[in-house]
Amino acid sequence: MSRACLLLAIASGVGMPLSVPAVRARRRRVGPGAYGAAAASHAHTVHVGGT
C-alpha cells in the first residue's frame, strides 16, 4: 500500500508541471472566428421539444 501511494505521489508530481505546456498549446490553437461561432451557436440549434 505504501509503495502504491508513493508511486501515485510521484506521478502527480510529474503530471502537474507537464499540464502547463499542454494548456498553453491548446490556447494557441483557437482561431479568431471560434469565439464568434461559439457566441452565435445558440441561434443555430434545433428545438426538439414537443410543444
N, C-alpha and C positions, 0 to 999 in steps of 0.2 A: 504494500500500500504506500509506503513512504517513497519507494522508487517511482511509482506512478505519479505521485504528487510532485516530485522533483522534476520529472520529465515534462509534466504539464506546465510547471512554472518556467522552465527553460523555453518551451515552445511559445508561451505567451510573451516572454521577454524578447524573443527573436521576432515574433509576428508584429508586435506593436510598431517598432521602427520601420518595418517593411511596408506597413499600411500607408504611411505618409506619402511616399512616391506614387503609390497606386492611386491615391485620391487626387494628387496634383495632376497626374497624367489624364485622369478622367475629366477633370475640369477643362483641360485644354482642348479636348475633342469636340466640345459643344460648339456648334456653328452659330452664326449670328441670327439665323432665322428660327432656331429651335425655340427660343423664348416666345416669339410671336406665335408660332404654331401651338405651343402649349397654352398660351393665353386665349387663343381662339378655338381650342378644341371643344369647349362646351357647346359651341354653336353648331358643331358638325356631328353631334351624337344623335342616334335614332331612339325615339321614345318607344319602349316595348310594353308599357303598361296597357291594361285592357280598357281603361276609361280615358 
